[in-house]
């Protein structure tokens, strides 16, 4: 990396958080950055050990420095959109160091890994991974177009910039993917309702016969729900009493809920973002291993009681007396077998997976749920879709198609269950008065009306 650009980064870091924490950076090049931090009192937590946020600050700053150095041509900056840290140890003094390496370098996103450890040691204190989104001038220009007439940006500009509005390649991918997903879901629902296999009153398709190279998976069309509007129609809460699935080992089942949301807005408002929040539950557990068979206890041989001593007669010296009982060796007690190993405590986590597919308008999002304990856990998904790229303004009375698909796959040796509890839709709008249509010219019959004279009567 050119020394001039490194000096520029150091100047930008000095007055900000990296400078306040005393972070120092050494080798900095495309795909790799080295940083270090001397531990001082303001880096510590109240418990006397290094604060977790200090470790994250060092790792994230190193990855951010590398993302700026490794940015693609045309990108002007970056922003962190996701990060995760696993802490393996801690320290209370000395110097810690971080090595950040590029794992994936794309045009829109970069993934960086960093290891934080004490200087001179190899065992890491923390494992860090983050995702950086590349920023381009087009995104800033698109966000500035949404500014209010007075010049102050509306609240939606940062959201739309994060979602990638203004990038033609991303928009084209999202639109095409959304259209394909909606068409596939609608076609599947129509086939199940009218042209497919017979359905039960609850909408569950009967399993097909395995007569060819593929076998149809079980699909449920969810219709039971309760909807409640709030905030003058800006928020819609939908609860589901039986949006749940169960899958055995090697089985895949699906359920879909599809609806159309009619917007309620003021006369001078238009919708800019629609957000969806989904809550649910997922569990995947393997059966407990069979207990080992009990081992048979070995039979214990009975030892005969010693005979009573008989009357001894004088004997010659050196020879045993006749009729004298001979001493018997002590009996060896039987050895008890080792007890069988105890069965594992608690359930065993399975490898089942639940996929939640959310479609809002022309955008589709996919999230996977897994169970790391075997006891099940609650999950929540929050997604947002931009509406400003629609060919028409989304105003009062407009409709947005919304669908939620739950696909559950049992593991190799595990059974799985999953459930969608609720769907919360929220609409964000901005003030955008509609311009009045131009007035139509009055029809003319071809005769001109003379202007009135300044005085007298008109002949």
Protein Blocks (a to p, Z undefined) as FASTA:
>chain_A
ZZklmmmmmmmmmmmmklmnopacfdddehiacddddddfklpcfkopacfklmmmmmmm
mmmmmmmmmpcehiabdcdfbdcdddfbdcfedjdddddddfbdcfkbccdddddddehi
abdfbdcddddddddfklmmmmmmmpcfkopacfklmmmmmnopaiaklmmmmmmmmmmm
mmmmmmmmmmmmmmmccddfkopacddddfbfbdcddddddfbdcdddeehhiaccdddf
klccdddehiacdddddddddddddfkbccfbdcdddddddddddddddddddddddddd
dddddddddddddddehiacehiacddddddddddddddddddedjdddfbdcdddddeh
jaccddddddfkonopaddddddddfklpfbdcdehiacdddddddddddfkbccddddf
bdcddddddddddddddddddddehiacddddfedjdZZ
